[in-house]
Amino acid sequence: MANNIDREKTRKNKTENIQTRTTFHTRLETAKTLADIFEVVKTAVWESRRKSRGGLMLGLANLGNNPQGFFGAFYPVGSNVIVMNKIPLERIKETRPEIYKPYIFHILLHEYLHTLGYLDESGVRKMVLEISIDVFGDEHLATGIAKDTAHYFNNLVYPGASWQPDDMRMELVPGFDRGSTSYIG
């Protein structure tokens, strides 16, 4: 009798995992904007960690290049803004459109976890991988990026070149954190 109950519970968990992953796959694939992808990120963190934060803004800026890698984004601790490097974002969209949304998911998930108070880089990288596996499964591009970022983005680094942009002006993405916006009617 106990084995039947355990098997039924295992079957139910597998079915729920497949349904959850299908939902997240669909939501990411049909997302049209950075704000849409951020909503997927927030839901993934809520489902996985039961944590959330509202009132965030996204800024896009040219953050330059470093021969050891590029900055995808950063979160100034204590602020309410995530700053994303727009140059790799534009380059990925042009050269590898199939990884554009998974890349954005990965970057925003990483920085969103920082906004929740997780500041240890290696710990955040581990959480990003765990959450990606939870919501997308092992074979999704977002999970692949979380496993080995360098494998996907080695063409974004200009070897031997280090430069800072002349203009580091940041543009804010309108309507970014929709879930925390309240309306007066």
Sequence and secondary structure as in RCSB ss.txt:
>XXXX:A:sequence
MANNIDREKTRKNKTENIQTRTTFHTRLETAKTLADIFEVVKTAVWESRRKSRGGLMLGLANLGNNPQGFFGAFY
PVGSNVIVMNKIPLERIKETRPEIYKPYIFHILLHEYLHTLGYLDESGVRKMVLEISIDVFGDEHLATGIAKDTA
HYFNNLVYPGASWQPDDMRMELVPGFDRGSTSYIG
>XXXX:A:secstr
 HHHHHHHHHHHHHHHHHHHHHHHHHHHHH  SHHHHHHHHHHHHHHHH       EEEEE   BBTTB   EE 
 TTSSEEEEEHHHHHHHHHH GGGHHHHHHHHHHHHHHHHTT   HHHHHHHHHHHHHHHH TTSHHHHHHH HH
HHHGGGS TT  B  S    EE TTTTGGG     
